[in-house]
């Protein structure tokens, strides 16, 4: 995976509650900067007001003329809170079969219209979390590395021309899936809700890259279980790109600040066993690690 790009700001939610900014290999107190500037000090408030969008934030970054930042020591990065979680997150909408090769590995075709389903905000957990799978579920459980975005501005019936104006930032997600349950439920005609929604089934993070600082359609997405590379693809191969995805979703539902959209997983999904450490990484954002615990009844 590429080394982090020094010109891209990354916002981390520290375990103690404060927001930290990593930029140019150095760390800064984002909460203190926001308070001194009279801005909201919570991440959703900052992105909703546009204070972190590249149009405004570039002129305020450390090293900029007149900028006032408090530098802090490099933190312990073994655990981070998810950048956003309940109650800030209203809904989580996920694109299905949005990489042709992922659809093909299950013997399926790419849908003619964008296919989407929901995950509950209760499933969100941060970088370095341990996900303890319910003991009664002993069958196959898979990883799914994905690019995720957060909505910053309310909108309905968006157009491809204005859709990106509603994106507040980018994260890495792991759409954990009870695969055997999904297969059984598919035969019943409802393959999404139970299999996608258990406690901890949406690791999210490790940080948020504000909107405007990267091209979401030119990012490498990987997943490793231990040292074994399982998934390796590029968002260049998304079937439905970000703008038309937001257009399609906003035809059905009003999108609100804090809503999270997962853009789909590439091929290479596979099972996770007790004690596995799964690391999903998206170029320019970072690596999101989760330890899987599978206690037996």
C-alpha positions as CSV (number, residue, x, y, z in Angstrom):
1,X,0.0,0.0,0.0
2,X,1.2,3.5,-0.7
3,X,2.7,5.5,2.2
4,X,0.4,8.2,3.6
5,X,0.3,11.4,1.5
6,X,1.7,14.2,3.6
7,X,-0.5,16.9,2.0
8,X,-3.7,15.2,3.0
9,X,-5.2,16.1,6.4
10,X,-6.6,13.2,8.5
11,X,-9.0,13.7,11.4
12,X,-8.9,11.2,14.3
13,X,-11.3,10.7,17.2
14,X,-9.2,10.0,20.2
15,X,-10.4,7.6,23.0
16,X,-10.6,10.5,25.5
17,X,-13.0,12.4,23.2
18,X,-10.9,15.1,21.6
19,X,-10.3,15.4,17.8
20,X,-6.7,15.3,16.5
21,X,-5.4,16.3,13.1
22,X,-2.5,14.5,11.5
23,X,-0.9,16.6,8.7
24,X,2.6,16.5,7.2
25,X,3.6,13.8,9.7
26,X,2.8,15.9,12.7
27,X,-0.1,15.9,15.1
28,X,-2.3,18.8,16.2
29,X,-5.2,19.5,18.6
30,X,-8.2,20.0,16.2
31,X,-10.6,20.5,19.1
32,X,-8.6,23.4,20.5
33,X,-8.2,24.9,17.0
34,X,-12.0,24.7,16.4
35,X,-12.8,26.2,19.8
36,X,-10.4,29.1,19.3
37,X,-11.9,29.8,15.9
38,X,-15.4,29.8,17.3
39,X,-16.3,26.7,15.3
40,X,-18.2,23.6,16.5
41,X,-15.9,21.3,18.3
42,X,-17.6,18.0,17.2
43,X,-16.7,16.4,13.9
44,X,-20.2,16.4,12.5
45,X,-20.7,20.1,13.3
46,X,-17.4,20.9,11.6
47,X,-18.1,19.1,8.4
48,X,-21.7,20.2,8.3
49,X,-20.6,23.9,8.5
50,X,-18.0,23.3,5.8
51,X,-15.1,24.2,8.0
52,X,-13.1,21.1,7.0
53,X,-13.8,21.1,3.3
54,X,-10.8,21.8,1.2
55,X,-12.3,25.1,-0.1
56,X,-12.0,26.5,3.4
57,X,-9.6,24.2,5.3
58,X,-6.6,24.5,3.0
59,X,-6.1,28.1,4.0
60,X,-6.2,27.2,7.7
61,X,-3.9,24.1,7.8
62,X,-0.8,24.1,9.9
63,X,1.9,26.1,8.2
64,X,-0.5,28.4,6.5
65,X,-0.2,32.1,7.1
66,X,-1.9,33.2,10.3
67,X,-2.8,29.6,11.3
68,X,-2.8,28.9,15.0
69,X,-2.4,25.2,15.9
70,X,-1.2,23.5,19.1
71,X,1.1,20.6,18.2
72,X,0.8,17.5,20.3
73,X,2.9,14.3,20.8
74,X,2.3,11.5,18.4
75,X,-0.5,9.5,20.0
76,X,-0.8,5.8,20.7
77,X,-2.6,4.7,17.5
78,X,-3.6,1.2,18.6
79,X,-7.2,2.3,19.1
80,X,-9.3,5.1,17.8
81,X,-13.0,5.8,18.2
82,X,-15.0,5.7,15.0
83,X,-15.0,9.2,13.5
84,X,-18.8,9.2,13.6
85,X,-21.2,6.9,15.5
86,X,-24.7,6.9,16.9
87,X,-26.5,9.2,17.6
88,X,-24.6,11.4,15.1
89,X,-25.2,8.8,12.3
90,X,-28.7,8.7,11.1
91,X,-28.5,5.9,8.6
92,X,-25.9,3.7,6.9
93,X,-26.6,2.9,3.2
94,X,-24.5,0.3,1.4
95,X,-24.0,-0.3,-2.3
96,X,-24.2,-4.0,-3.2
97,X,-22.4,-5.8,-6.1
98,X,-20.7,-2.5,-7.0
99,X,-17.5,-4.3,-8.3
100,X,-18.2,-6.6,-11.2
101,X,-15.6,-9.1,-10.0
102,X,-17.2,-9.3,-6.6
103,X,-20.6,-10.1,-8.2
104,X,-18.9,-12.7,-10.4
105,X,-17.2,-14.5,-7.5
106,X,-20.7,-15.4,-6.2
107,X,-21.8,-16.3,-9.7
108,X,-24.0,-13.2,-10.0
109,X,-24.5,-10.4,-12.4
110,X,-24.1,-6.7,-11.8
111,X,-27.6,-5.3,-11.2
112,X,-29.1,-3.0,-13.8
113,X,-29.9,-0.4,-11.2
114,X,-27.9,0.5,-8.1
115,X,-28.5,-2.1,-5.5
116,X,-28.4,-0.9,-1.9
117,X,-29.3,-2.1,1.6
118,X,-29.0,-0.7,5.2
119,X,-26.8,-1.3,8.2
120,X,-27.7,0.0,11.6
121,X,-25.6,2.7,13.3
122,X,-25.5,0.4,16.4
123,X,-23.0,-1.8,14.5
124,X,-20.3,0.9,14.2
125,X,-17.0,0.4,16.0
126,X,-13.6,2.0,15.7
127,X,-10.0,1.1,14.7
128,X,-8.5,-1.5,17.0
129,X,-11.8,-2.8,18.3
130,X,-12.4,-6.4,19.2
131,X,-15.6,-7.7,17.6
132,X,-17.0,-10.6,19.6
133,X,-19.4,-12.6,17.3
134,X,-22.5,-14.0,19.0
135,X,-21.7,-17.5,20.3
136,X,-24.8,-19.0,18.6
137,X,-23.5,-18.0,15.2
138,X,-20.8,-20.6,14.4
139,X,-20.8,-20.5,10.6
140,X,-18.9,-18.5,8.0
141,X,-18.3,-14.8,8.6
142,X,-16.6,-12.6,5.9
143,X,-14.7,-9.4,5.7
144,X,-15.6,-6.7,3.0
145,X,-13.2,-3.8,2.7
146,X,-14.9,-0.6,1.4
147,X,-14.6,3.1,0.8
148,X,-17.1,5.0,2.9
149,X,-18.3,8.6,2.8
150,X,-20.3,10.8,5.2
151,X,-23.0,13.3,4.1
152,X,-22.4,16.9,5.2
153,X,-25.4,18.7,3.7
154,X,-29.1,17.7,3.6
155,X,-30.4,16.9,0.1
156,X,-33.0,15.1,-1.9
157,X,-33.2,14.3,-5.6
158,X,-29.5,15.2,-6.1
159,X,-28.0,15.6,-9.5
160,X,-24.6,14.3,-10.7
161,X,-23.5,18.0,-11.0
162,X,-24.2,18.8,-7.3
163,X,-23.9,15.4,-5.6
164,X,-20.3,15.9,-4.4
165,X,-21.3,19.2,-2.6
166,X,-23.1,16.9,-0.1
167,X,-20.0,14.8,0.8
168,X,-18.2,15.8,4.0
169,X,-15.4,13.3,4.0
170,X,-14.0,9.8,3.4
171,X,-13.3,6.8,5.6
172,X,-12.5,3.1,5.5
173,X,-15.2,0.6,6.3
174,X,-15.3,-3.2,6.8
175,X,-18.8,-4.5,6.0
176,X,-18.6,-7.6,8.2
177,X,-21.1,-10.2,7.0
178,X,-22.5,-13.5,8.4
179,X,-22.1,-15.2,5.0
180,X,-23.8,-18.5,5.7
181,X,-26.8,-16.7,7.2
182,X,-26.9,-14.5,4.2
183,X,-27.0,-17.5,1.9
184,X,-29.8,-19.1,3.8
185,X,-31.7,-15.8,3.9
186,X,-31.2,-15.3,0.2
187,X,-33.3,-18.4,-0.4
188,X,-36.1,-16.8,1.6
189,X,-35.8,-13.5,-0.4
190,X,-34.3,-11.3,2.3
191,X,-30.5,-11.6,2.3
192,X,-29.4,-8.4,3.9
193,X,-30.7,-7.3,7.3
194,X,-29.9,-10.1,9.7
195,X,-26.6,-11.1,8.1
196,X,-25.2,-7.5,8.0
197,X,-26.3,-6.4,11.4
198,X,-24.7,-7.7,14.6
199,X,-22.9,-5.8,17.2
200,X,-19.5,-4.6,15.8
201,X,-20.3,-5.5,12.2
202,X,-19.2,-2.1,10.9
203,X,-15.6,-1.1,11.8
204,X,-15.2,2.4,10.6
205,X,-12.2,4.7,10.5
206,X,-9.4,4.9,11.3
207,X,-9.8,8.6,10.5
208,X,-11.8,10.9,8.3
209,X,-10.2,12.7,5.3
210,X,-12.2,15.8,4.6
211,X,-13.9,16.3,1.3
212,X,-11.9,17.8,-1.6
213,X,-8.5,16.4,-0.6
214,X,-8.7,13.2,-2.6
215,X,-10.1,11.6,-5.8
216,X,-12.5,8.9,-4.6
217,X,-12.3,7.2,-8.0
218,X,-8.6,6.5,-8.0
219,X,-7.9,4.7,-4.7
220,X,-6.5,1.3,-4.0
221,X,-8.6,-0.8,-1.6
222,X,-7.0,-3.8,0.2
223,X,-7.8,-6.3,2.9
224,X,-5.3,-8.5,4.8
225,X,-6.1,-11.2,7.3
226,X,-2.9,-11.4,9.3
227,X,-0.2,-11.2,6.7
228,X,-2.3,-12.7,3.9
229,X,-3.6,-10.3,1.2
230,X,-7.2,-11.2,0.5
231,X,-8.6,-8.2,-1.4
232,X,-6.7,-5.8,-3.7
233,X,-8.6,-3.5,-6.2
234,X,-9.1,0.1,-7.2
235,X,-12.1,2.4,-6.9
236,X,-11.5,3.0,-10.6
237,X,-13.5,-0.2,-11.1
238,X,-16.6,0.9,-9.2
239,X,-19.7,0.0,-11.3
240,X,-21.7,3.0,-9.9
241,X,-19.5,6.0,-9.1
242,X,-20.1,8.3,-6.1
243,X,-22.2,10.9,-7.9
244,X,-24.8,8.5,-9.5
245,X,-24.9,6.5,-6.3
246,X,-26.0,9.6,-4.4
247,X,-28.4,10.5,-7.1
248,X,-30.0,7.1,-6.9
249,X,-30.2,7.0,-3.1
250,X,-31.5,10.5,-2.8
251,X,-34.5,9.6,-5.0
252,X,-35.7,7.3,-2.3
253,X,-34.5,9.0,0.9
254,X,-33.5,12.5,2.0
255,X,-29.8,12.4,2.8
256,X,-28.9,14.1,6.1
257,X,-25.6,15.2,7.7
258,X,-24.1,12.2,9.4
259,X,-25.5,9.6,7.0
260,X,-22.9,7.2,5.9
261,X,-22.6,5.6,2.5
262,X,-20.5,2.5,1.8
263,X,-19.5,2.2,-1.9
264,X,-19.2,-1.6,-2.2
265,X,-16.5,-4.2,-1.8
266,X,-14.2,-5.7,-4.4
267,X,-13.5,-9.4,-5.1
268,X,-11.6,-11.5,-2.6
269,X,-14.0,-11.6,0.4
270,X,-13.3,-14.5,2.7
271,X,-13.9,-16.1,6.1
272,X,-12.7,-14.9,9.4
273,X,-11.9,-17.2,12.3
274,X,-11.4,-16.7,16.1
275,X,-8.3,-14.6,16.8
276,X,-7.9,-13.2,13.3
277,X,-6.8,-9.6,12.8
278,X,-8.3,-8.1,9.7
279,X,-6.9,-4.9,8.2
280,X,-8.8,-3.0,5.6
281,X,-6.9,-0.1,3.9
282,X,-7.8,2.6,1.4
283,X,-5.0,4.5,-0.2
284,X,-4.6,8.1,1.2
285,X,-6.9,7.4,4.1
286,X,-5.3,4.7,6.2
287,X,-5.6,1.2,7.6
288,X,-8.5,0.0,9.8
289,X,-7.7,-3.0,11.9
290,X,-10.1,-5.3,13.9
291,X,-9.6,-8.4,16.0
292,X,-12.2,-11.1,15.6
293,X,-13.4,-13.1,18.5
294,X,-15.6,-16.1,17.9
295,X,-16.5,-17.6,21.3
296,X,-18.2,-21.0,21.1
297,X,-21.5,-21.7,23.0
